[in-house]
Amino acid sequence: MLRCCALIAALILVGLATVQAQADRRVALVIGNSEYREIPALKNPDKDAEDVSNTFRLAGFDVFVAKDLTKLQFEKEFRNYLA
């Protein structure tokens, strides 16, 4: 169930961010975090992030991958991604 949720979240994020990207360039930002304050550590986010990244690459996207980010690191990566 968590793996499915991670994939759905990645797809939603990509869909929203792609709207901001240039029309002729397809880009994807994939985040794989394994540790959260409220729940036990997830087992597969690294593999999930790689699987999602590879799928987007095969579809012609430029892919940016980040893993195990703090909130501040995520915000920085997201700003860089939109630039």
Buried (B, 14 or more C-beta within 10 A) or exposed (E): EEBEEBBEEBBEBBEEBBEEBEEEEBBBBBBBBBEEEEEEEBEBBBEBBBBBBEBBEEEEBEBBBBEEBEEEEBEEBBEEBEE
